Amino acid sequence: MNNVIPLKRSEHVISEAELDKLANDISSFAKRYPDSMCLSHGIRKLLSDALKREKRDGDTERGPQAS
């Protein structure tokens, strides 16, 4: 007998497109300010802005019924 365990689709807090943009933004920021003491604060701001933008724009990947 073959036991199959269904795998759940990965659910992210932000969409794949936003995640790609965020990764590019963080990479650019880190290259621009590699030795800066404020690097972690800059990355934190990029993350915070991306999450706020996604919350404001809605969840495009799972549809409006997603909570």
C-alpha positions, 0 to 999 in steps of 0.5 A: 500500500502506498501512503501519500502525505499531501504537501501544503503549498507554501504560504508567505506573508508577502507575495513572490514578486514583492519578495524578489523586489525586497531581495534586490533592494536589500542586496543593493543597500548592502552593496552601497553601505557595506561598512555602515553601522546602520546597515541592520537598521536600513535592512530593517526599514526595507523589510518593514516597508515591504510588509506595510506595502503588501498589507496595504496593497492586499494579498494578490497571490491567495486572493481577497478571501485570504486573511 
